């Protein structure tokens, strides 16, 4: 399952409810379904919106008098003229049960403030940046990997993406494959970005949770790299609650310290989730 639709507003559905005050109302310009569990979409960008690559916003649908909003990391970089999002499909989710049905031309609403901890300014400079993700947790890293500022602060970028099945890895594979041909950051990425995939259910070349692969040493052996070291490395973590807890504990056991915009350090965790 891999279907894409692009802007043609002829099929847009009329608004069911008025747009709430103090929110942006933006138009869906493309939708791509990767599996029966994952899809991405792009919307127009409000002219007044400013955000850091890696941050998230609160989005919803104008389908109720009091619409449900959920946190979504912006998957597009801060310079992009559109906003991209990567979402799971939750059959009974208050938002995603309806969001997964959006069509090109539909309206998505968004609160006006962006925030988040997965920004390069929350980390001190280092040689290597490890971006550890599961599922749709790859979204903020899709933003950061397409931002020139990331390459100014780190020499090597290592993105890990763990999903249940092989098809769910497609978004990240397409993302990294397109980097070198990107007109803005293509030259910066050559030889500097590594993608490390694994699956937890369907058989693949690499099986297992990322913490198990790191703990066993297979992660380092597969990539031919030195072990994580707070003197030379920084870590960003985004994904399932279980993974966040495990990788955070692993990082702290190795001497990494959690950072923030007010106190940059050696690792950061994002705790906002979609439902």
Backbone as CSV, one residue per row, in Angstrom:
resi,resn,N_x,N_y,N_z,CA_x,CA_y,CA_z,C_x,C_y,C_z
1,UNK,0.847,-1.201,0.000,0.000,0.000,0.000,0.873,1.238,0.000
2,UNK,0.823,2.006,-1.068,1.619,3.225,-1.154,0.941,4.129,-2.164
3,UNK,0.059,4.990,-1.689,-0.728,5.827,-2.589,-0.516,7.296,-2.280
4,UNK,-0.492,8.106,-3.334,-0.240,9.534,-3.189,-1.304,10.326,-3.927
5,UNK,-1.714,11.448,-3.339,-2.596,12.379,-4.036,-2.052,13.784,-3.852
6,UNK,-2.168,14.602,-4.893,-1.655,15.971,-4.853,-2.790,16.955,-5.100
7,UNK,-2.463,18.240,-5.000,-3.478,19.284,-4.928,-4.430,19.317,-6.118
8,UNK,-5.685,19.113,-5.813,-6.793,19.278,-6.747,-8.014,19.465,-5.860
9,UNK,-8.408,20.696,-5.669,-9.412,21.012,-4.652,-10.835,20.647,-5.058
10,UNK,-11.014,20.034,-6.213,-12.366,19.698,-6.661,-13.074,18.765,-5.689
11,UNK,-12.287,17.899,-5.007,-12.896,16.937,-4.097,-12.954,17.400,-2.660
12,UNK,-12.602,18.650,-2.400,-12.574,19.154,-1.027,-13.964,19.126,-0.414
13,UNK,-14.020,18.736,0.857,-15.299,18.657,1.548,-15.614,19.983,2.244
14,UNK,-16.882,20.395,2.274,-17.243,21.658,2.928,-17.013,21.571,4.435
15,UNK,-16.736,22.721,5.056,-16.520,22.758,6.500,-17.805,22.411,7.234
16,UNK,-17.672,21.579,8.276,-18.835,21.193,9.067,-19.116,22.191,10.188
17,UNK,-18.045,22.838,10.688,-18.162,23.768,11.802,-17.304,24.997,11.526
18,UNK,-17.614,26.125,12.160,-16.799,27.331,11.981,-15.370,27.107,12.489
19,UNK,-14.433,27.843,11.919,-13.047,27.784,12.376,-12.944,28.510,13.717
20,UNK,-12.388,27.888,14.749,-12.255,28.561,16.051,-11.368,29.803,15.948
21,UNK,-11.520,30.693,16.903,-10.697,31.901,16.935,-9.258,31.547,17.304
22,UNK,-8.329,32.353,16.829,-6.913,32.256,17.197,-6.252,30.940,16.787
23,UNK,-6.702,30.369,15.684,-6.014,29.214,15.108,-5.811,29.468,13.621
24,UNK,-4.833,28.796,13.053,-4.640,28.835,11.609,-5.569,27.815,10.957
25,UNK,-6.094,28.146,9.794,-6.870,27.200,8.988,-6.119,27.026,7.674
26,UNK,-5.549,25.836,7.458,-4.692,25.602,6.305,-5.249,24.492,5.418
27,UNK,-4.804,24.485,4.172,-5.335,23.570,3.168,-4.399,22.388,2.938
28,UNK,-4.959,21.197,2.884,-4.182,19.995,2.577,-3.784,20.031,1.103
29,UNK,-2.474,19.913,0.831,-2.001,19.972,-0.556,-1.556,18.614,-1.084
30,UNK,-1.261,17.659,-0.192,-0.942,16.304,-0.642,-1.114,15.328,0.511
31,UNK,-1.416,14.085,0.158,-1.573,13.010,1.139,-0.914,11.761,0.565
32,UNK,-0.150,11.046,1.391,0.479,9.806,0.941,0.298,8.734,2.003
33,UNK,-0.330,7.622,1.625,-0.540,6.504,2.539,0.548,5.455,2.292
34,UNK,1.287,5.126,3.351,2.380,4.160,3.235,1.911,2.742,3.546
35,UNK,1.134,2.599,4.601,0.586,1.304,5.004,-0.807,1.557,5.567
36,UNK,-1.436,0.511,6.074,-2.743,0.709,6.702,-2.607,1.331,8.088
37,UNK,-1.364,1.618,8.502,-1.124,2.235,9.809,-0.446,3.599,9.728
38,UNK,0.151,3.950,8.590,0.964,5.161,8.506,0.650,5.968,7.252
39,UNK,0.634,7.287,7.407,0.472,8.168,6.249,1.140,9.507,6.537
40,UNK,1.430,10.240,5.479,1.970,11.592,5.621,1.085,12.547,4.839
41,UNK,1.149,13.810,5.212,0.393,14.818,4.472,1.096,16.159,4.591
42,UNK,0.833,17.012,3.622,1.394,18.359,3.608,0.261,19.367,3.534
43,UNK,0.443,20.492,4.237,-0.553,21.560,4.225,0.137,22.882,3.911
44,UNK,-0.660,23.863,3.538,-0.113,25.193,3.319,0.456,25.721,4.634
45,UNK,1.414,26.625,4.530,2.048,27.174,5.732,1.564,28.600,5.974
46,UNK,1.120,28.899,7.191,0.728,30.275,7.501,1.929,31.211,7.346
47,UNK,1.722,32.356,6.740,2.829,33.279,6.505,3.484,33.736,7.799
48,UNK,2.709,33.815,8.869,3.242,34.338,10.131,3.873,33.265,11.018
49,UNK,3.794,31.991,10.619,4.321,30.921,11.469,5.844,30.873,11.421
50,UNK,6.458,30.898,12.602,7.901,30.722,12.730,8.144,29.558,13.675
51,UNK,9.037,28.656,13.309,9.348,27.536,14.194,10.777,27.076,13.961
52,UNK,11.315,26.362,14.939,12.630,25.749,14.802,12.455,24.341,14.242
53,UNK,13.340,23.929,13.361,13.300,22.550,12.871,13.393,21.602,14.061
54,UNK,12.479,20.606,14.094,12.425,19.658,15.198,11.295,19.917,16.173
55,UNK,10.642,21.078,16.071,9.554,21.400,16.994,8.236,20.767,16.548
56,UNK,7.239,20.821,17.445,5.912,20.317,17.112,4.873,21.415,17.259
57,UNK,3.719,21.178,16.641,2.576,22.085,16.745,1.352,21.257,17.128
58,UNK,0.287,21.938,17.516,-0.970,21.273,17.845,-1.907,21.420,16.653
59,UNK,-2.335,20.291,16.085,-3.227,20.357,14.930,-4.532,19.623,15.222
60,UNK,-5.562,19.965,14.441,-6.867,19.346,14.597,-7.673,19.484,13.321
61,UNK,-8.940,19.133,13.411,-9.853,19.235,12.278,-11.073,20.059,12.688
62,UNK,-11.629,20.834,11.761,-12.818,21.642,12.083,-14.090,20.801,12.000
63,UNK,-14.147,19.741,12.819,-15.269,18.800,12.736,-16.096,18.739,14.021
64,UNK,-15.921,19.750,14.880,-16.695,19.813,16.119,-16.663,21.245,16.642
65,UNK,-17.624,21.574,17.513,-17.628,22.915,18.097,-16.379,23.135,18.940
66,UNK,-15.933,22.075,19.621,-14.680,22.118,20.376,-13.757,21.042,19.811
67,UNK,-13.022,21.369,18.761,-12.216,20.355,18.077,-11.092,19.805,18.955
68,UNK,-10.727,18.564,18.680,-9.624,17.904,19.373,-8.308,18.315,18.716
69,UNK,-7.327,18.690,19.533,-5.989,19.007,19.033,-4.999,17.990,19.595
70,UNK,-4.024,17.620,18.779,-2.963,16.728,19.215,-1.617,17.269,18.733
71,UNK,-0.568,16.906,19.463,0.782,17.358,19.120,1.329,16.558,17.945
72,UNK,1.801,17.268,16.934,2.431,16.645,15.771,3.750,17.349,15.486
73,UNK,4.827,16.586,15.435,6.100,17.164,15.021,6.010,17.590,13.561
74,UNK,6.566,18.744,13.263,6.628,19.196,11.873,7.774,18.445,11.204
75,UNK,7.470,17.709,10.152,8.485,16.894,9.482,9.247,17.668,8.415
76,UNK,8.743,18.823,8.040,9.440,19.665,7.067,10.365,20.626,7.810
77,UNK,11.438,21.085,7.161,12.369,21.999,7.822,11.794,23.405,7.951
78,UNK,12.436,24.211,8.776,11.920,25.547,9.076,11.841,26.446,7.843
79,UNK,12.631,26.139,6.803,12.642,27.002,5.615,11.565,26.623,4.596
80,UNK,10.911,25.484,4.763,9.967,24.977,3.761,8.723,25.860,3.674
81,UNK,8.194,26.012,2.469,6.999,26.834,2.259,5.718,26.096,2.616
82,UNK,5.808,24.773,2.827,4.666,23.978,3.277,5.029,23.287,4.590
83,UNK,4.023,22.722,5.252,4.243,21.962,6.480,3.922,20.498,6.215
84,UNK,4.844,19.631,6.580,4.663,18.192,6.382,4.494,17.503,7.732
85,UNK,3.635,16.476,7.766,3.414,15.701,8.983,3.393,14.217,8.634
86,UNK,3.816,13.392,9.593,3.838,11.937,9.426,3.025,11.357,10.568
87,UNK,1.979,10.607,10.245,1.006,10.219,11.267,0.705,8.731,11.274
88,UNK,0.404,8.243,12.464,-0.130,6.903,12.622,-1.643,6.962,12.443
89,UNK,-2.243,5.833,12.110,-3.701,5.738,12.010,-4.203,4.935,13.209
90,UNK,-4.927,5.602,14.084,-5.492,4.938,15.264,-6.999,4.839,15.058
91,UNK,-7.541,3.635,14.872,-8.966,3.491,14.543,-9.905,4.216,15.501
92,UNK,-9.583,4.196,16.795,-10.447,4.836,17.783,-9.843,6.122,18.338
93,UNK,-8.787,6.629,17.706,-8.137,7.839,18.196,-9.042,9.049,18.065
94,UNK,-9.079,9.917,19.071,-9.946,11.097,19.024,-9.700,11.975,17.797
95,UNK,-8.449,12.039,17.338,-8.138,12.830,16.147,-7.791,11.951,14.953
96,UNK,-6.885,11.003,15.135,-6.370,10.268,13.974,-7.410,9.386,13.295
97,UNK,-8.469,9.015,14.012,-9.526,8.224,13.373,-10.165,9.004,12.231
98,UNK,-10.187,10.333,12.346,-10.729,11.187,11.287,-9.630,11.768,10.406
99,UNK,-8.489,12.075,11.005,-7.397,12.685,10.245,-6.929,11.775,9.115
100,UNK,-6.959,10.470,9.339,-6.498,9.538,8.309,-7.375,9.560,7.060
101,UNK,-8.549,10.186,7.157,-9.475,10.252,6.026,-9.335,11.545,5.221
102,UNK,-8.420,12.434,5.608,-8.339,13.727,4.926,-8.007,13.553,3.451
103,UNK,-8.505,14.503,2.681,-8.275,14.529,1.243,-7.649,15.864,0.868
104,UNK,-7.006,15.888,-0.277,-6.448,17.133,-0.787,-7.561,18.168,-0.912
105,UNK,-7.288,19.372,-0.430,-8.281,20.440,-0.452,-9.012,20.613,0.861
106,UNK,-8.947,19.610,1.746,-9.582,19.713,3.060,-8.847,20.736,3.928
107,UNK,-9.487,21.114,5.017,-8.914,22.084,5.949,-8.392,21.390,7.203
108,UNK,-7.183,21.756,7.603,-6.605,21.332,8.876,-6.391,22.588,9.706
109,UNK,-6.760,22.537,10.980,-6.562,23.703,11.835,-5.349,23.483,12.741
110,UNK,-4.731,24.583,13.134,-3.473,24.489,13.869,-3.352,25.662,14.833
111,UNK,-2.984,25.360,16.060,-2.726,26.434,17.013,-1.472,27.189,16.604
112,UNK,-1.358,28.416,17.079,-0.366,29.327,16.511,1.024,29.226,17.122
113,UNK,1.193,28.415,18.150,2.495,28.325,18.815,3.162,26.976,18.547
114,UNK,4.450,27.007,18.261,5.240,25.780,18.139,6.150,25.663,19.354
115,UNK,6.523,24.442,19.686,7.418,24.227,20.818,8.076,22.864,20.666
116,UNK,8.914,22.485,21.615,9.547,21.169,21.553,10.992,21.205,22.008
117,UNK,11.503,20.033,22.360,12.869,19.921,22.876,13.865,19.390,21.854
118,UNK,13.374,18.838,20.733,14.278,18.234,19.753,14.805,19.281,18.778
119,UNK,15.533,20.233,19.312,16.124,21.302,18.508,17.624,21.327,18.783
120,UNK,18.400,21.694,17.781,19.857,21.627,17.937,20.361,22.588,19.006
121,UNK,19.611,23.649,19.275,20.048,24.612,20.284,19.953,24.062,21.703
122,UNK,19.290,22.915,21.883,19.207,22.291,23.210,20.382,21.349,23.464
123,UNK,21.266,21.227,22.473,22.446,20.376,22.590,23.712,21.207,22.419
124,UNK,24.757,20.812,23.100,26.054,21.440,22.874,26.682,20.812,21.627
125,UNK,27.548,21.542,20.926,28.145,21.013,19.690,28.940,19.730,19.941
126,UNK,29.004,18.875,18.922,29.738,17.615,19.043,30.058,17.085,17.654
127,UNK,30.765,15.959,17.622,31.134,15.356,16.343,29.961,14.613,15.718
128,UNK,29.289,13.754,16.524,28.223,12.913,15.979,26.891,13.217,16.663
129,UNK,25.814,13.185,15.866,24.463,13.310,16.405,23.699,12.031,16.086
130,UNK,23.231,11.344,17.135,22.426,10.138,16.985,20.957,10.508,17.163
131,UNK,20.143,10.208,16.154,18.710,10.471,16.187,18.004,9.120,16.302
132,UNK,17.480,8.815,17.474,16.902,7.502,17.754,15.384,7.595,17.658
133,UNK,14.775,6.827,16.748,13.328,6.954,16.543,12.650,5.606,16.365
134,UNK,11.371,5.577,16.722,10.487,4.465,16.384,9.242,5.047,15.735
135,UNK,8.674,4.314,14.768,7.416,4.717,14.150,7.420,6.142,13.635
136,UNK,6.358,6.885,13.980,6.240,8.268,13.517,7.170,9.211,14.273
137,UNK,7.903,8.683,15.245,8.892,9.495,15.951,10.031,9.963,15.070
138,UNK,10.075,9.477,13.843,11.089,9.930,12.895,10.798,11.345,12.382
139,UNK,9.572,11.822,12.555,9.141,13.095,11.958,10.040,14.287,12.291
140,UNK,10.364,14.550,13.560,11.217,15.713,13.828,12.601,15.584,13.206
141,UNK,13.072,14.356,13.038,14.382,14.151,12.431,14.330,14.376,10.921
142,UNK,13.159,14.152,10.326,12.971,14.492,8.913,13.139,15.991,8.720
143,UNK,12.698,16.754,9.698,12.865,18.204,9.673,14.332,18.585,9.845
144,UNK,14.968,18.033,10.865,16.355,18.386,11.184,17.333,17.964,10.095
145,UNK,17.090,16.819,9.470,17.996,16.336,8.425,17.958,17.208,7.178
146,UNK,16.912,18.015,7.039,16.791,18.886,5.872,17.084,20.344,6.212
147,UNK,17.704,20.574,7.371,18.021,21.934,7.803,19.532,22.146,7.796
148,UNK,20.028,23.148,7.079,21.476,23.392,7.025,22.106,23.607,8.398
149,UNK,21.366,24.170,9.343,21.922,24.438,10.674,22.395,23.159,11.366
150,UNK,21.722,22.043,11.094,22.102,20.773,11.716,23.510,20.371,11.291
151,UNK,23.837,20.622,10.035,25.142,20.225,9.502,26.254,21.178,9.940
152,UNK,25.877,22.363,10.385,26.871,23.291,10.914,27.313,22.888,12.314
153,UNK,26.438,22.185,13.027,26.716,21.862,14.425,27.296,20.464,14.624
154,UNK,27.046,19.558,13.648,27.505,18.171,13.789,28.149,17.691,12.494
155,UNK,29.178,16.852,12.635,29.884,16.322,11.464,29.180,15.107,10.872
156,UNK,28.706,14.217,11.749,28.066,12.984,11.307,26.677,12.868,11.932
157,UNK,25.695,12.465,11.119,24.320,12.301,11.584,23.919,10.843,11.390
158,UNK,23.538,10.185,12.478,23.160,8.775,12.427,21.707,8.654,12.867
159,UNK,20.846,8.287,11.931,19.412,8.165,12.182,19.046,6.697,12.329
160,UNK,18.430,6.331,13.450,17.912,4.974,13.596,16.392,5.027,13.542
161,UNK,15.811,4.036,12.876,14.351,3.981,12.742,13.916,2.534,12.919
162,UNK,13.130,2.288,13.953,12.644,0.947,14.249,11.126,0.914,14.136
163,UNK,10.610,-0.051,13.389,9.168,-0.215,13.203,8.821,-1.702,13.302
164,UNK,7.535,-1.991,13.294,7.113,-3.392,13.334,7.483,-4.119,12.045
165,UNK,7.142,-3.488,10.909,7.257,-4.154,9.612,8.133,-3.361,8.648
166,UNK,8.611,-4.034,7.615,9.482,-3.401,6.631,8.820,-2.226,5.918
167,UNK,7.548,-2.365,5.564,6.863,-1.302,4.825,6.802,-0.004,5.620
168,UNK,6.818,-0.117,6.941,6.728,1.070,7.787,8.035,1.857,7.817
169,UNK,9.088,1.276,7.264,10.384,1.959,7.197,10.513,2.833,5.951
170,UNK,9.535,2.761,5.055,9.637,3.427,3.751,9.816,4.933,3.868
171,UNK,9.087,5.560,4.764,9.172,7.022,4.897,10.617,7.457,5.146
172,UNK,11.281,6.818,6.084,12.658,7.177,6.398,13.621,6.862,5.273
173,UNK,13.387,5.749,4.591,14.251,5.380,3.469,14.151,6.400,2.344
174,UNK,12.933,6.822,2.040,12.741,7.828,0.989,13.335,9.173,1.403
175,UNK,13.188,9.503,2.667,13.734,10.754,3.191,15.242,10.825,2.976
176,UNK,15.957,9.810,3.439,17.417,9.821,3.360,17.890,9.714,1.914
177,UNK,17.189,8.920,1.100,17.576,8.761,-0.303,17.497,10.076,-1.068
178,UNK,16.601,10.961,-0.640,16.394,12.223,-1.360,17.322,13.346,-0.893
179,UNK,18.059,13.136,0.182,18.849,14.225,0.757,19.908,14.765,-0.203
180,UNK,20.658,13.881,-0.841,21.773,14.346,-1.665,21.314,15.113,-2.900
181,UNK,20.071,14.914,-3.325,19.558,15.652,-4.482,18.799,16.906,-4.073
182,UNK,18.741,17.178,-2.773,18.055,18.376,-2.297,18.862,19.606,-2.710
183,UNK,18.242,20.574,-3.394,18.999,21.720,-3.906,19.606,22.600,-2.820
184,UNK,19.031,22.592,-1.624,19.541,23.454,-0.559,20.633,22.783,0.268
185,UNK,20.418,21.521,0.655,21.359,20.892,1.586,22.078,19.674,0.995
186,UNK,21.849,19.384,-0.270,22.428,18.193,-0.889,23.925,18.054,-0.694
187,UNK,24.677,19.112,-0.985,26.134,19.048,-0.869,26.581,18.852,0.575
188,UNK,25.815,19.372,1.516,26.168,19.248,2.929,26.025,17.818,3.433
189,UNK,25.143,17.037,2.815,24.809,15.710,3.341,25.733,14.604,2.854
190,UNK,26.477,14.841,1.793,27.278,13.779,1.173,28.245,13.140,2.169
191,UNK,28.077,11.837,2.376,28.965,11.094,3.260,28.787,11.378,4.736
192,UNK,27.731,12.094,5.092,27.580,12.505,6.493,26.335,11.943,7.170
193,UNK,25.445,11.295,6.407,24.191,10.790,6.972,24.139,9.270,6.846
194,UNK,23.828,8.603,7.954,23.694,7.151,7.974,22.315,6.784,8.501
195,UNK,21.633,5.879,7.802,20.328,5.381,8.244,20.483,3.942,8.720
196,UNK,19.986,3.673,9.922,20.059,2.322,10.495,18.651,1.869,10.846
197,UNK,18.115,0.937,10.060,16.749,0.448,10.250,16.732,-0.879,10.996
198,UNK,15.631,-1.126,11.711,15.391,-2.455,12.268,13.891,-2.669,12.399
199,UNK,13.488,-3.931,12.437,12.079,-4.271,12.627,11.928,-5.137,13.874
200,UNK,10.738,-5.081,14.458,10.490,-5.856,15.675,9.530,-7.013,15.458
201,UNK,8.848,-7.052,14.305,7.889,-8.130,14.066,8.187,-8.880,12.770
202,UNK,8.174,-8.176,11.654,8.448,-8.829,10.372,9.947,-9.075,10.214
203,UNK,10.294,-10.211,9.635,11.707,-10.544,9.454,12.383,-9.548,8.519
204,UNK,13.593,-9.135,8.885,14.361,-8.192,8.074,15.841,-8.419,8.323
205,UNK,16.672,-7.621,7.659,18.120,-7.765,7.815,18.552,-7.494,9.249
206,UNK,17.810,-6.608,9.934,18.118,-6.307,11.335,16.838,-6.423,12.147
207,UNK,16.845,-7.316,13.093,15.675,-7.535,13.941,15.979,-7.062,15.360
208,UNK,14.972,-6.472,16.011,15.122,-6.150,17.421,14.955,-4.683,17.742
209,UNK,14.724,-4.418,19.010,14.625,-3.044,19.499,16.000,-2.393,19.466
210,UNK,16.024,-1.095,19.271,17.305,-0.405,19.123,18.145,-0.509,20.394
211,UNK,17.496,-0.519,21.564,18.264,-0.633,22.803,18.974,-1.984,22.885
212,UNK,18.305,-3.041,22.410,18.931,-4.368,22.415,20.093,-4.412,21.426
213,UNK,19.920,-3.782,20.278,20.973,-3.774,19.260,22.189,-2.974,19.728
214,UNK,21.928,-1.879,20.445,23.039,-1.095,20.998,23.705,-1.871,22.134
215,UNK,22.874,-2.427,23.023,23.402,-3.133,24.188,24.244,-4.344,23.834
216,UNK,23.861,-5.050,22.767,24.602,-6.243,22.359,25.877,-5.911,21.588
217,UNK,25.973,-4.656,21.146,27.125,-4.251,20.347,26.914,-4.421,18.857
218,UNK,25.806,-5.051,18.459,25.542,-5.273,17.034,25.411,-3.955,16.277
219,UNK,24.785,-2.973,16.908,24.614,-1.649,16.295,25.964,-1.070,15.884
220,UNK,26.918,-1.087,16.796,28.247,-0.537,16.508,28.976,-1.376,15.456
221,UNK,28.847,-2.692,15.569,29.529,-3.585,14.622,28.967,-3.422,13.212
222,UNK,27.639,-3.321,13.107,27.010,-3.167,11.794,27.490,-1.902,11.087
223,UNK,27.648,-0.823,11.852,28.025,0.462,11.263,29.534,0.700,11.263
224,UNK,30.266,-0.121,12.007,31.714,0.061,12.085,32.097,1.365,12.754
225,UNK,31.410,1.684,13.852,31.642,2.957,14.531,32.024,2.738,15.990
226,UNK,32.569,3.790,16.590,32.905,3.765,18.011,31.625,3.814,18.849
227,UNK,31.713,3.329,20.071,30.563,3.332,20.967,30.170,4.757,21.357
228,UNK,28.924,4.909,21.778,28.423,6.206,22.221,29.290,6.754,23.350
229,UNK,29.617,8.044,23.216,30.516,8.686,24.166,30.082,10.140,24.343
230,UNK,29.740,10.563,25.559,29.275,11.939,25.761,30.317,13.002,25.420
231,UNK,31.577,12.600,25.301,32.618,13.560,24.926,32.526,13.942,23.451
232,UNK,32.035,13.020,22.627,32.026,13.250,21.179,30.637,13.209,20.555
233,UNK,29.637,12.734,21.307,28.327,12.452,20.721,27.187,13.185,21.417
234,UNK,26.097,13.346,20.660,24.852,13.877,21.207,23.722,12.957,20.753
235,UNK,22.648,12.898,21.537,21.545,11.984,21.244,20.218,12.735,21.291
236,UNK,19.356,12.472,20.304,17.968,12.919,20.308,17.090,11.676,20.259
237,UNK,15.991,11.684,21.019,15.152,10.493,21.141,13.689,10.865,20.921
238,UNK,13.003,10.117,20.037,11.583,10.373,19.807,10.903,9.084,19.345
239,UNK,9.808,8.727,20.007,9.089,7.518,19.621,8.187,7.027,20.733
240,UNK,8.074,5.722,20.852,7.166,5.127,21.830,7.638,5.403,23.252
241,UNK,6.693,5.391,24.176,7.020,5.636,25.577,8.049,4.633,26.094
242,UNK,7.878,3.371,25.713,8.791,2.324,26.172,10.210,2.596,25.674
243,UNK,10.325,2.955,24.397,11.643,3.233,23.835,12.268,4.464,24.480
244,UNK,11.475,5.508,24.684,12.005,6.725,25.306,12.623,6.415,26.661
245,UNK,11.899,5.647,27.454,12.377,5.297,28.794,13.681,4.507,28.717
246,UNK,13.706,3.505,27.842,14.879,2.636,27.750,16.112,3.373,27.226
247,UNK,15.935,4.189,26.186,17.086,4.890,25.613,17.568,5.989,26.556
248,UNK,16.631,6.644,27.233,17.013,7.661,28.218,17.866,7.037,29.323
249,UNK,17.432,5.888,29.824,18.196,5.198,30.865,19.564,4.770,30.344
250,UNK,19.603,4.292,29.099,20.872,3.896,28.492,21.812,5.094,28.385
251,UNK,21.278,6.216,27.893,22.100,7.414,27.732,22.663,7.883,29.073
252,UNK,21.810,7.901,30.082,22.261,8.359,31.399,23.296,7.411,31.997
253,UNK,23.149,6.114,31.719,24.121,5.146,32.238,25.492,5.326,31.601
254,UNK,25.511,5.943,30.410,26.772,6.178,29.705,27.360,7.558,30.012
255,UNK,26.669,8.316,30.869,27.191,9.618,31.265,26.613,10.804,30.521
256,UNK,25.581,10.576,29.693,24.933,11.684,28.993,24.001,12.417,29.955
257,UNK,23.840,13.730,29.736,22.975,14.552,30.574,21.893,15.204,29.719
258,UNK,20.657,15.195,30.241,19.537,15.742,29.477,19.629,17.261,29.374
259,UNK,19.391,17.765,28.167,19.501,19.194,27.919,18.166,19.853,27.637
260,UNK,18.201,21.168,27.517,17.030,21.973,27.187,17.525,23.264,26.553
261,UNK,16.604,24.070,26.062,17.007,25.337,25.461,17.693,26.246,26.475
262,UNK,17.230,26.192,27.722,17.831,27.044,28.750,19.147,26.479,29.277
263,UNK,19.295,25.139,29.180,20.525,24.491,29.650,20.939,23.393,28.663
264,UNK,21.562,23.756,27.542,21.977,22.753,26.552,22.909,21.717,27.171
265,UNK,22.742,20.454,26.749,23.583,19.383,27.289,23.827,18.339,26.204
266,UNK,23.798,17.033,26.574,24.262,16.014,25.635,23.175,15.090,25.081
267,UNK,21.933,15.138,25.623,20.833,14.419,24.975,19.514,15.110,25.275
268,UNK,18.537,14.892,24.386,17.195,15.451,24.574,16.158,14.402,24.187
269,UNK,14.971,14.520,24.798,13.867,13.583,24.587,12.611,14.382,24.270
270,UNK,11.808,13.883,23.313,10.508,14.511,23.049,9.417,13.660,23.663
271,UNK,8.507,14.312,24.382,7.474,13.562,25.100,6.061,13.849,24.596
272,UNK,5.918,14.471,23.452,4.584,14.761,22.911,4.154,13.630,21.982
273,UNK,2.894,13.202,22.117,2.435,12.049,21.339,1.103,12.298,20.673
274,UNK,0.861,11.518,19.632,-0.363,11.612,18.848,-1.314,10.496,19.251
275,UNK,-2.629,10.794,19.236,-3.606,9.754,19.529,-4.909,10.028,18.845
